[in-house]
Amino acid sequence: MKRKWVVLFLCLFCSTVALADITQWMADMSSHNAGVKVEDGMTFEGNSKIKMIIHRITIGRYNNKNDADKLFSKRAFETYNKGIHCGAYHVAYPSSDAKNQAQGYIRAIRELYIPGQKIVLSIDWENTCVKWNYDEKGKKKSCAQEGTVPPSFVVDFAKEVERLTGKKVIIYTGSYILKEFRKYFNSTPAVVSELQKYPLWIARYQGKSAYSFPTEEEIYPWYDWTFWQFAGGEGKGPTKRISPRIKDFPIDTNFFNGSREEIDKFVSEYAWTVN
């Protein structure tokens, strides 16, 4: 966190209007958020404007449009028409090659984007279900086994995306994932050096106090974060005074580590104009 803002954040946190003046809300979505409609001047409850939506597009391998998130095209169109920054994230799946996943991810964006649209790129690095329990009707009931790609996979994916687009991806992950790989980070400085080249989007819902920002220990091996997902769609998180909902729909809620003006600069640097 930029230290000059910390005191101001803590003093004004109870005022959503003041908070909106000094930081930027971002929402991330997937097909689970079908009820949310993107509108002009849309806000979270609390009157905090939304200026960016990062929507899921792929999980693991992408072969054709049937493998993409069914709502991505709709979200891309909505954000383009409403002047809201758009992003696309890929869920890293442990069972296939990082470069193949990166190539499929970029191909999916090319096939589903709006001509001339700028897309912020991101990889979702967390536990993913690799084996399911099914009910008597053959529908997925619960996860039987989870898997997580190693840090080297994330680096290979990010490098391949950068080779294909000339743009860096944002790395989304949870503080628990970074803790899980702490020993690995300490023994592989070359991988750490590569990871640190990419912006961090950290998921951390519970803190030592109601309004505590992610700590240096929680974001290690990064030194700072770009986005902080502080509340999940079910409405849980340390900042309970600001409801993470759009109208009647719960939504994943995020801080941008900077001012409202800086988000435009960030998008200019990191968004890929799809070709």
C-alpha positions in Angstrom: 0.0 0.0 0.0 1.2 3.5 -0.8 2.0 4.6 2.7 0.8 8.2 2.2 -2.7 6.9 1.8 -2.9 4.6 4.8 -3.8 7.2 7.4 -6.3 8.8 5.1 -7.9 5.4 4.4 -8.2 4.6 8.0 -9.7 8.0 8.9 -12.2 8.0 6.1 -13.1 4.3 5.8 -16.6 4.8 7.2 -17.4 7.2 4.5 -17.9 5.5 1.1 -18.0 8.8 -0.7 -14.6 9.8 0.5 -13.3 6.3 -0.1 -14.4 6.4 -3.7 -12.4 9.7 -4.1 -9.1 8.1 -3.2 -9.3 4.5 -4.4 -11.0 2.4 -7.1 -13.5 -0.4 -6.7 -13.1 -3.3 -9.2 -15.5 -6.2 -9.5 -14.5 -9.7 -10.8 -17.2 -11.9 -12.2 -17.9 -15.2 -13.9 -20.9 -17.1 -15.2 -22.0 -17.3 -11.5 -22.9 -13.6 -11.7 -25.6 -14.0 -14.4 -28.0 -11.8 -12.5 -25.7 -8.7 -12.6 -26.4 -6.3 -15.5 -23.7 -3.8 -16.4 -25.2 -0.3 -16.5 -24.0 3.3 -16.9 -22.6 4.6 -13.6 -23.1 1.3 -11.9 -22.0 1.2 -8.3 -21.7 -1.1 -5.4 -24.1 -0.5 -2.5 -22.5 2.4 -0.8 -22.3 4.5 -4.0 -18.8 3.4 -4.9 -18.5 3.5 -8.7 -17.2 0.5 -10.6 -14.6 1.4 -13.2 -13.3 -2.1 -14.0 -14.7 -5.5 -14.4 -12.4 -8.5 -14.8 -14.5 -11.5 -16.1 -13.5 -15.2 -16.3 -13.0 -16.5 -19.8 -11.2 -19.8 -19.6 -10.4 -22.7 -17.3 -7.5 -25.0 -18.3 -7.4 -25.9 -22.0 -9.4 -24.0 -24.6 -10.4 -25.8 -27.8 -13.4 -23.8 -29.0 -16.0 -21.3 -27.9 -17.9 -24.0 -26.0 -15.0 -24.1 -23.5 -15.3 -20.4 -22.6 -17.2 -18.9 -19.8 -20.7 -18.5 -21.2 -21.1 -14.9 -20.1 -17.7 -13.4 -21.2 -18.9 -12.2 -24.6 -21.9 -10.5 -23.0 -19.7 -8.8 -20.4 -17.2 -7.7 -23.0 -19.9 -6.1 -25.0 -21.5 -4.4 -21.9 -18.3 -3.0 -20.6 -17.3 -1.7 -24.1 -20.6 0.1 -24.5 -20.7 1.5 -21.0 -17.1 2.8 -20.9 -16.0 0.4 -18.1 -12.5 -1.1 -18.3 -12.6 -4.8 -19.1 -10.4 -7.7 -18.1 -10.3 -11.4 -18.8 -8.9 -14.0 -16.4 -7.8 -17.6 -16.9 -8.1 -20.2 -14.3 -4.9 -22.3 -14.2 -5.7 -26.0 -14.3 -3.1 -28.5 -13.0 -3.6 -31.1 -15.7 -2.2 -29.4 -18.8 0.8 -27.5 -20.1 1.2 -23.8 -19.2 2.1 -22.7 -22.7 -0.9 -24.5 -24.2 -3.2 -22.9 -21.7 -1.7 -19.5 -22.4 -2.2 -20.0 -26.1 -5.8 -21.1 -25.7 -6.5 -18.2 -23.4 -5.3 -15.7 -25.9 -7.1 -17.4 -28.7 -10.3 -17.3 -26.7 -10.0 -13.6 -26.2 -9.4 -13.1 -29.9 -12.5 -15.0 -30.8 -14.8 -13.4 -28.2 -13.6 -9.8 -27.9 -15.1 -6.6 -29.3 -13.0 -5.1 -32.1 -10.8 -2.4 -30.8 -11.4 -3.3 -27.1 -8.6 -3.1 -24.6 -8.4 -6.2 -22.3 -6.5 -6.4 -19.1 -5.0 -9.9 -18.8 -4.9 -12.1 -15.7 -4.2 -15.6 -14.5 -6.1 -17.1 -11.5 -3.7 -19.2 -9.4 -5.4 -21.0 -6.6 -6.8 -24.4 -5.7 -8.8 -25.9 -8.5 -11.1 -29.0 -8.4 -9.5 -31.8 -10.5 -11.9 -34.6 -9.4 -15.6 -34.3 -8.6 -18.2 -36.3 -6.7 -21.4 -36.7 -8.8 -25.0 -37.2 -7.7 -27.4 -39.9 -9.0 -28.3 -37.7 -12.0 -24.7 -37.3 -13.0 -24.4 -33.7 -11.9 -21.3 -32.4 -10.0 -22.1 -32.5 -6.3 -18.9 -31.7 -4.5 -15.1 -31.6 -5.0 -13.3 -34.8 -4.3 -9.8 -33.6 -5.0 -8.2 -30.2 -5.5 -4.9 -29.4 -7.2 -2.7 -26.3 -7.6 -0.2 -25.5 -10.3 3.3 -24.7 -9.1 4.9 -21.2 -9.3 7.0 -22.3 -12.3 3.7 -22.9 -14.2 2.6 -19.4 -13.5 5.9 -18.0 -14.8 5.7 -20.0 -18.0 2.1 -19.0 -18.6 2.9 -15.3 -18.0 5.9 -15.4 -20.3 3.9 -17.0 -23.1 1.1 -14.5 -22.8 3.6 -11.7 -22.9 5.3 -13.2 -25.9 1.9 -13.4 -27.7 0.6 -9.9 -26.7 3.5 -7.8 -25.5 1.6 -7.2 -22.3 2.1 -8.5 -18.7 -0.6 -10.5 -16.9 -1.9 -9.7 -13.4 -1.3 -12.7 -11.1 -4.3 -13.4 -8.9 -3.7 -15.7 -5.9 -4.6 -16.1 -2.3 -2.4 -15.4 0.7 -2.8 -19.1 1.7 -1.3 -20.2 -1.7 1.7 -17.9 -1.2 2.1 -19.3 2.3 1.9 -22.9 1.0 4.9 -22.2 -1.4 7.0 -20.2 1.1 9.7 -22.8 1.3 9.8 -23.1 -2.5 10.2 -19.4 -2.9 13.1 -19.3 -0.4 14.9 -22.0 -2.4 14.2 -20.8 -6.0 15.1 -17.1 -6.3 15.1 -17.3 -10.1 11.4 -18.1 -10.1 10.7 -15.4 -7.5 12.5 -12.8 -9.6 10.3 -13.7 -12.6 7.0 -13.6 -10.5 7.9 -10.2 -9.2 7.8 -8.7 -12.7 4.0 -9.1 -12.8 1.4 -7.2 -10.8 -0.1 -9.0 -7.8 -3.9 -9.3 -7.3 -4.1 -10.7 -3.8 -7.1 -12.5 -2.2 -7.3 -12.1 1.5 -10.6 -11.9 3.3 -9.7 -12.0 7.0 -7.3 -9.7 8.7 -6.1 -9.0 12.3 -8.4 -6.0 12.4 -11.6 -5.0 10.5 -9.7 -2.6 8.1 -6.2 -4.1 7.9 -4.5 -4.1 4.5 -2.6 -7.2 3.3 0.7 -7.4 5.1 4.2 -7.9 3.7 4.2 -11.4 5.1 0.9 -12.2 3.4 2.0 -11.0 -0.1 5.5 -12.4 0.0 7.4 -12.8 -2.3 5.9 -9.6 -3.7 6.7 -6.2 -2.1 3.4 -4.6 -3.0 -0.1 -5.4 -4.4 -2.0 -3.9 -7.3 -5.5 -5.3 -6.5 -6.8 -6.7 -3.2 -9.9 -8.9 -3.3 -11.2 -8.2 0.2 -14.6 -9.8 0.0 -16.0 -12.9 -1.7 -19.3 -13.1 -3.4 -21.0 -14.4 -0.3 -20.4 -11.0 1.3 -17.7 -12.0 3.7 -14.6 -9.9 4.3 -12.9 -7.5 6.7 -14.6 -4.4 5.3 -18.2 -5.4 6.4 -19.3 -1.8 6.6 -19.3 -1.5 2.8 -21.6 -4.1 1.4 -20.0 -6.1 -1.5 -23.2 -6.3 -3.6 -24.6 -4.8 -6.8 -28.2 -4.2 -6.1 -29.4 -7.5 -4.7 -26.6 -9.6 -6.0 -23.5 -10.5 -4.0 -20.2 -9.9 -5.9 -16.4 -10.3 -5.4 -15.1 -6.9 -4.4 -11.6 -5.4 -4.8 -9.5 -2.4 -4.1 -7.2 -0.9 -6.6 -3.9 0.3 -4.9 -4.1 3.8 -6.2 -6.3 6.8 -7.0 -9.2 6.8 -9.4 -7.0 8.6 -12.0 -4.2 6.0 -11.7 -6.5 3.2 -12.8 -6.6 4.7 -16.3 -2.8 4.9 -16.3 -2.6 1.3 -15.2 -5.0 0.2 -17.9 -3.0 2.1 -20.6 0.1 0.3 -19.5 -1.3 -3.2 -19.1 -4.3 -3.6 -21.3 -3.9 -5.4 -24.6 -5.7 -4.0 -27.7 -6.8 -7.2 -29.2 -5.7 -7.8 -32.8 
